[in-house]
C-alpha cells in the first residue's frame, strides 16, 4: 500500500534524515520525498498492507515539520467519456 503526504519539509538533509527515521521505526516501510513538487511530497510504501499514517505524521512532527495525507484524486480520462469521438 502507498500513502502520499503533503509536507513542509524543504531541506534535502532533513528529508534524508526523515526517510531513515521512518524506515527505522516502521519496519518494512520504504519512503521517499519529492521536494521539487509544490506539496513537497512524501511517499511511504508498506509491503504489509496499509501505511500507519498517524505514526508517520507523528514522526514528522517530532522533527518540527508537518504532514497531512493527500486524498486520492481521480482525474477522468476525456477519451473514455461516453460519446467521445476519436
Secondary structure, 3 states (H helix, E strand, C coil): CEEEEEECCCCHHHHHHHHHHHHHHCCCCEEEEECCCCCCEEEEECCCCCCCHHHHHHHHHHCCCCEEECCCCCCCCHHHCCCCCC
